[in-house]
Amino acid sequence: MSALINILVVDDVPQNLIAIEALLARPGIALLKAASGAEALELLLVHEVALALVDVQMPNMDGFELAELIRGSERTRSIPLIFLTAASREPSYSFRGYEAGAVDFLYKPIDPKALTSKVNVFVELYQQKKQLSQQLDDLRRALHMNEMFMAVLGHDLRTPLSVVMNGAMLLPMMTDHPKVAVTAQRIQSSARRMTSMVDQLLDLARIRAGEMQLKPAPQDIGQLCRTIADEFTVPERASRVQVTHSGDPVAPVDGGIFAQALSNLLGNALQHGEADGPVTVQIDGRAPDRLSIAIGNRGVIPAERLAHIFEPFQHRDGARKSGQGLGLGLYTASTFVRAHGGHLAVASDAAGGTTVLTVTLPRPHAPRPADAGTTRSAQRQMA
């Protein structure tokens, strides 16, 4: 059975309380009757109320004073108040009532149909509010379960993936058959892509759970970019990533987290840019209070996608194709950059056929680092 909906009626005349109870009584509604403001406050301490009908002229504490006390409590300030009064309809009187928190006035003798209609409206609004609150709680629980599932799944997938990677590395050592070497390379490539997806799931779970804690230290961003660019370089082929810098390339960042952001940005630029086209990384450290990193490629982002480019699960054609990631790269990169107090922006020039992602980092104090950036793989092992 659903819980009763409480309506508080406050009036110092017993006959008025009996009349209102007879008028509003129906299944699912409970009338809480109070003969004074003090009794009303005692009832409000115990019961949750959907609506309060308050007589204005009462001894000791009038309706306006009671309304001010109700509005002054966090627990009861959202209760709708309807004043019942036999006083004149002077504007100043009504103004004081609305100022005290009234949502409406009903003048005595009260029209039964008007009272019933107004009460029904507020009861329905209260029911809708409770339903929305329940749905919100259900959604929060479901979201928490999804986040826990992603975190556990991502963590548990690491072990079998490492076994697959190690097995693929050992296969070519066991035989000289050329097909075995090709198969091993495919297994390694797929396992690396799966590892990247697992990392993105873990990053998303960390962001949603609010567990991202930064440990900033001075880092040479130029060296960090070069280290990450080397990880995307195919052996025996020239690197597609061209890193240049001007000014002081040092900024205080969390090496592991910021390296992940740069890796996501570079990987996105390499994947969605012109095939075999260069990706430029320009680091501008000439300003003493900030450092900017511009990552550009030969590619165009449609104008309708630019406004949502940093939202999760975004793909170039709106649907995920085989071999693509989860669409979390730019979202996690943007979140990591904002966590450093920075800003990530994107600009795409259809005429020139270029897209540039610009990271701007503040650096109030940026002394020289004692040690250069660490590779992404080493940082993940330390995390």
C-alpha positions as CSV (number, residue, x, y, z in Angstrom):
1,M,0.0,0.0,0.0
2,S,1.2,3.5,-0.8
3,A,1.9,5.9,2.1
4,L,-0.8,8.4,3.1
5,I,-0.4,12.0,2.0
6,N,-0.5,14.4,4.9
7,I,-2.3,17.7,4.8
8,L,-1.8,20.0,7.7
9,V,-4.8,22.2,8.8
10,V,-4.2,24.9,11.4
11,D,-7.2,26.8,12.9
12,D,-8.0,27.8,16.4
13,V,-11.8,27.2,15.8
14,P,-12.6,23.5,16.3
15,Q,-15.7,23.8,14.0
16,N,-13.5,25.0,11.1
17,L,-11.2,22.0,11.6
18,I,-14.2,19.6,11.5
19,A,-15.6,21.2,8.4
20,I,-12.4,21.1,6.4
21,E,-11.8,17.5,7.5
22,A,-15.3,16.5,6.2
23,L,-14.6,18.4,3.0
24,L,-11.2,16.9,2.2
25,A,-11.4,13.4,3.7
26,R,-10.9,10.7,1.1
27,P,-8.8,7.5,0.8
28,G,-5.1,8.2,0.7
29,I,-5.3,11.6,2.4
30,A,-4.6,12.1,6.1
31,L,-5.6,15.4,7.8
32,L,-3.3,16.6,10.5
33,K,-5.3,19.1,12.7
34,A,-3.7,21.7,14.9
35,A,-5.4,24.3,17.0
36,S,-2.4,26.6,17.3
37,G,0.9,27.5,15.7
38,A,2.8,25.6,18.4
39,E,0.8,22.4,17.8
40,A,1.4,22.8,14.0
41,L,5.2,23.0,14.6
42,E,5.1,19.9,16.7
43,L,3.3,18.0,14.0
44,L,5.8,19.2,11.4
45,L,8.6,17.8,13.5
46,V,7.1,14.3,13.1
47,H,5.3,14.2,9.8
48,E,6.1,15.0,6.1
49,V,3.4,17.3,4.8
50,A,2.3,17.9,1.2
51,L,0.3,21.1,1.9
52,A,-0.6,23.3,4.8
53,L,-3.8,25.2,5.2
54,V,-3.2,28.0,7.8
55,D,-5.7,30.3,9.4
56,V,-4.3,33.8,9.6
57,Q,-6.1,35.2,12.8
58,M,-5.0,33.0,15.7
59,P,-4.0,34.0,19.3
60,N,-0.4,33.9,20.5
61,M,1.1,33.1,17.0
62,D,-0.8,34.2,13.9
63,G,-0.6,32.5,10.5
64,F,2.1,34.9,9.2
65,E,4.4,34.2,12.1
66,L,3.9,30.5,11.7
67,A,4.6,30.7,8.0
68,E,7.9,32.5,8.7
69,L,8.9,29.8,11.1
70,I,8.0,27.1,8.6
71,R,10.0,28.9,5.9
72,G,13.0,29.2,8.2
73,S,13.5,25.5,8.5
74,E,15.3,23.5,5.8
75,R,13.1,20.6,6.3
76,T,9.8,22.4,5.9
77,R,10.5,25.4,3.7
78,S,9.3,23.8,0.5
79,I,5.8,23.0,1.9
80,P,3.1,25.0,0.0
81,L,1.1,27.3,2.3
82,I,-2.5,28.4,1.6
83,F,-3.8,31.1,4.0
84,L,-7.4,31.0,5.2
85,T,-8.7,34.4,6.4
86,A,-11.8,36.3,7.1
87,A,-10.0,39.7,6.8
88,S,-10.5,42.2,4.1
89,R,-8.8,41.9,0.7
90,E,-6.5,44.8,1.2
91,P,-3.4,44.7,-1.0
92,S,-1.1,45.3,1.9
93,Y,-2.6,42.4,3.8
94,S,-2.1,40.0,0.8
95,F,1.4,41.4,0.2
96,R,2.4,40.5,3.7
97,G,1.0,37.0,3.3
98,Y,2.8,36.3,0.0
99,E,6.0,37.8,1.6
100,A,5.6,35.3,4.4
101,G,5.6,32.4,1.9
102,A,2.0,31.9,0.9
103,V,1.2,30.4,-2.5
104,D,-2.5,31.4,-2.3
105,F,-5.2,33.1,-0.2
106,L,-8.8,31.7,0.4
107,Y,-11.2,34.1,2.0
108,K,-13.9,33.0,4.4
109,P,-16.6,31.9,3.9
110,I,-14.6,29.4,1.9
111,D,-15.9,28.1,-1.4
112,P,-15.8,24.3,-1.0
113,K,-15.2,23.7,-4.7
114,A,-12.3,26.2,-4.9
115,L,-10.7,24.6,-1.8
116,T,-11.1,21.1,-3.1
117,S,-9.7,22.0,-6.5
118,K,-6.6,23.8,-5.1
119,V,-5.9,20.9,-2.7
120,N,-6.2,18.4,-5.5
121,V,-3.6,20.3,-7.5
122,F,-1.0,20.4,-4.7
123,V,-1.6,16.7,-3.8
124,E,-1.0,15.8,-7.5
125,L,2.2,17.9,-7.5
126,Y,3.3,16.2,-4.3
127,Q,2.8,12.8,-5.8
128,Q,4.7,13.7,-9.0
129,K,7.5,15.1,-6.8
130,K,7.7,11.8,-4.9
131,Q,7.7,9.8,-8.1
132,L,10.5,11.9,-9.6
133,S,12.5,11.6,-6.4
134,Q,12.1,7.8,-6.5
135,Q,13.1,7.6,-10.1
136,L,16.2,9.8,-9.4
137,D,17.2,7.5,-6.6
138,D,16.8,4.4,-8.9
139,L,18.9,6.1,-11.6
140,R,21.6,6.9,-9.1
141,R,21.7,3.4,-7.9
142,A,21.8,2.1,-11.5
143,L,24.6,4.5,-12.4
144,H,26.6,3.5,-9.3
145,M,26.2,-0.2,-10.2
146,N,27.3,0.5,-13.8
147,E,30.4,2.4,-12.6
148,M,31.3,-0.4,-10.2
149,F,30.8,-2.9,-13.1
150,M,33.1,-1.0,-15.4
151,A,35.7,-0.6,-12.7
152,V,35.7,-4.3,-11.8
153,L,35.5,-5.4,-15.4
154,G,38.4,-3.2,-16.5
155,H,40.5,-4.3,-13.6
156,D,39.8,-8.0,-14.1
157,L,40.5,-7.9,-17.8
158,R,44.0,-6.7,-17.3
159,T,45.3,-10.1,-16.2
160,P,44.0,-12.2,-19.2
161,L,45.1,-9.4,-21.6
162,S,48.6,-9.5,-20.3
163,V,48.6,-13.3,-20.8
164,V,47.5,-12.9,-24.4
165,M,50.1,-10.2,-25.1
166,N,52.9,-12.4,-23.6
167,G,51.7,-15.4,-25.6
168,A,51.7,-13.4,-28.8
169,M,55.3,-12.3,-28.2
170,L,56.4,-15.9,-27.6
171,L,54.7,-17.4,-30.6
172,P,57.3,-16.3,-33.2
173,M,60.1,-17.6,-31.0
174,M,58.6,-21.1,-31.2
175,T,58.6,-21.5,-35.0
176,D,59.8,-19.9,-38.2
177,H,56.5,-20.3,-40.0
178,P,55.6,-16.9,-41.6
179,K,51.9,-17.4,-40.9
180,V,52.6,-17.7,-37.2
181,A,54.4,-14.4,-37.2
182,V,51.5,-12.7,-39.0
183,T,49.0,-14.2,-36.6
184,A,51.0,-13.1,-33.6
185,Q,51.2,-9.6,-34.9
186,R,47.4,-9.5,-35.3
187,I,46.9,-10.9,-31.8
188,Q,49.2,-8.2,-30.4
189,S,47.5,-5.4,-32.3
190,S,44.1,-6.5,-31.1
191,A,45.3,-7.0,-27.5
192,R,46.8,-3.5,-27.5
193,R,43.5,-2.1,-28.7
194,M,41.6,-4.0,-26.0
195,T,44.1,-2.7,-23.4
196,S,43.4,0.9,-24.6
197,M,39.6,0.3,-24.2
198,V,40.1,-1.1,-20.7
199,D,42.2,1.9,-19.8
200,Q,39.4,4.2,-21.0
201,L,36.8,2.3,-19.0
202,L,39.0,2.6,-15.9
203,D,39.5,6.4,-16.6
204,L,35.7,6.9,-17.0
205,A,35.0,5.0,-13.7
206,R,37.6,7.1,-11.9
207,I,36.1,10.3,-13.3
208,R,32.5,9.3,-12.4
209,A,33.5,8.2,-8.9
210,G,35.4,11.4,-8.2
211,E,38.6,9.5,-7.3
212,M,41.0,11.4,-9.5
213,Q,43.6,12.9,-7.2
214,L,46.4,15.0,-8.7
215,K,50.0,15.0,-7.6
216,P,51.4,17.9,-9.7
217,A,55.1,18.4,-10.1
218,P,57.2,20.4,-12.6
219,Q,57.4,18.4,-15.9
220,D,59.1,19.1,-19.2
221,I,56.0,19.0,-21.5
222,G,58.1,18.9,-24.6
223,Q,59.9,15.8,-23.5
224,L,56.7,14.2,-22.3
225,C,55.1,14.8,-25.8
226,R,58.2,13.3,-27.5
227,T,58.0,10.2,-25.3
228,I,54.4,9.7,-26.0
229,A,54.9,10.3,-29.8
230,D,57.5,7.6,-29.8
231,E,54.9,5.1,-28.5
232,F,52.8,5.7,-31.6
233,T,55.8,5.3,-34.0
234,V,55.8,2.1,-36.0
235,P,59.2,0.4,-36.1
236,E,61.3,1.1,-39.3
237,R,58.9,3.9,-40.3
238,A,59.3,7.7,-39.8
239,S,57.2,9.1,-37.0
240,R,54.1,11.0,-38.1
241,V,54.2,13.2,-35.0
242,Q,56.3,16.4,-35.3
243,V,57.0,18.0,-31.9
244,T,58.3,21.6,-31.7
245,H,58.5,24.0,-28.8
246,S,59.3,27.6,-28.0
247,G,60.0,29.3,-24.7
248,D,60.0,27.4,-21.4
249,P,58.2,24.0,-21.8
250,V,57.9,23.3,-18.1
251,A,54.5,23.2,-16.3
252,P,53.3,21.7,-13.0
253,V,51.2,18.7,-13.9
254,D,50.5,15.2,-12.6
255,G,52.8,13.2,-15.0
256,G,50.7,10.1,-15.2
257,I,47.3,11.7,-15.7
258,F,48.5,14.4,-18.0
259,A,50.4,11.9,-20.1
260,Q,47.1,10.0,-20.5
261,A,45.4,13.1,-21.7
262,L,48.2,13.8,-24.3
263,S,48.1,10.2,-25.4
264,N,44.4,10.4,-26.0
265,L,44.7,13.6,-28.0
266,L,47.6,12.3,-30.1
267,G,45.9,9.0,-30.7
268,N,42.7,10.8,-31.8
269,A,44.7,13.1,-34.1
270,L,46.5,10.1,-35.7
271,Q,43.3,8.0,-36.1
272,H,41.0,10.7,-37.5
273,G,43.4,12.8,-39.5
274,E,44.5,12.3,-43.1
275,A,45.9,8.8,-43.7
276,D,49.7,8.9,-43.2
277,G,49.5,12.6,-42.9
278,P,51.6,14.4,-40.3
279,V,50.4,15.4,-36.8
280,T,52.0,18.5,-35.4
281,V,52.5,19.3,-31.7
282,Q,53.5,22.9,-31.1
283,I,54.3,23.8,-27.5
284,D,54.3,27.5,-26.7
285,G,55.9,28.4,-23.4
286,R,56.8,32.0,-24.0
287,A,54.1,33.3,-21.6
288,P,55.2,33.1,-17.9
289,D,51.8,32.4,-16.5
290,R,50.6,29.7,-19.0
291,L,51.7,27.1,-21.5
292,S,49.8,26.0,-24.6
293,I,50.0,22.9,-26.6
294,A,48.5,22.9,-30.1
295,I,47.9,19.4,-31.7
296,G,47.0,19.7,-35.4
297,N,46.3,17.3,-38.2
298,R,44.9,17.2,-41.8
299,G,41.3,16.5,-41.1
300,V,37.9,18.2,-40.7
301,I,35.3,17.9,-38.0
302,P,31.8,18.6,-39.1
303,A,30.4,21.9,-37.6
304,E,27.4,20.1,-36.0
305,R,29.8,17.8,-34.0
306,L,32.1,20.6,-32.6
307,A,29.6,21.6,-29.9
308,H,29.5,18.0,-28.6
309,I,33.1,16.9,-29.4
310,F,34.1,16.5,-25.7
311,E,31.1,14.5,-24.6
312,P,31.5,10.8,-24.0
313,F,30.8,8.1,-26.6
314,Q,31.2,10.4,-29.6
315,H,32.2,9.0,-33.0
316,R,33.0,10.6,-36.3
317,D,30.0,9.1,-38.1
318,G,27.7,8.8,-35.2
319,A,28.1,5.0,-35.0
320,R,31.0,3.0,-33.7
321,K,32.8,1.0,-36.3
322,S,34.8,-2.2,-35.8
323,G,38.3,-1.3,-34.6
324,Q,37.4,2.1,-33.2
325,G,37.6,3.0,-29.6
326,L,34.8,3.6,-27.2
327,G,34.6,7.3,-28.0
328,L,35.9,8.3,-24.6
329,G,39.3,9.7,-25.6
330,L,38.5,13.4,-25.9
331,Y,36.1,13.3,-23.0
332,T,38.7,11.9,-20.6
333,A,41.4,14.2,-22.0
334,S,39.1,17.2,-21.5
335,T,38.4,16.1,-17.9
336,F,42.0,15.6,-17.1
337,V,43.0,19.0,-18.5
338,R,40.2,20.7,-16.5
339,A,41.4,18.9,-13.4
340,H,44.8,20.7,-13.9
341,G,43.0,24.1,-14.1
342,G,43.5,24.2,-17.8
343,H,41.2,24.4,-20.9
344,L,40.9,22.3,-24.0
345,A,39.5,23.8,-27.2
346,V,39.0,22.6,-30.7
347,A,38.9,24.4,-34.1
348,S,38.4,22.9,-37.5
349,D,39.0,24.8,-40.7
350,A,37.0,23.2,-43.6
351,A,38.7,25.5,-46.1
352,G,42.2,24.6,-45.1
353,G,41.3,21.0,-44.2
354,T,42.9,21.1,-40.7
355,T,41.8,20.5,-37.1
356,V,43.7,21.9,-34.1
357,L,43.2,20.9,-30.5
358,T,44.7,23.4,-28.1
359,V,45.5,22.7,-24.5
360,T,46.1,25.7,-22.3
361,L,47.7,25.1,-18.8
362,P,48.2,27.7,-16.1
363,R,51.6,27.7,-14.4
364,P,51.8,30.1,-11.4
365,H,55.3,28.6,-10.6
366,A,57.2,26.4,-13.0
367,P,60.8,25.7,-11.8
368,R,62.9,23.4,-13.9
369,P,62.2,19.7,-13.3
370,A,65.0,17.5,-11.8
371,D,63.8,14.7,-14.0
372,A,62.1,14.7,-17.4
373,G,58.8,13.1,-18.2
374,T,58.2,9.5,-17.6
375,T,56.8,7.2,-20.3
376,R,53.1,6.4,-20.2
377,S,53.7,2.7,-19.7
378,A,55.9,3.3,-16.7
379,Q,53.4,5.8,-15.2
380,R,50.6,3.2,-15.4
381,Q,52.7,0.7,-13.6
382,M,53.3,3.2,-10.8
383,A,49.7,4.1,-10.6
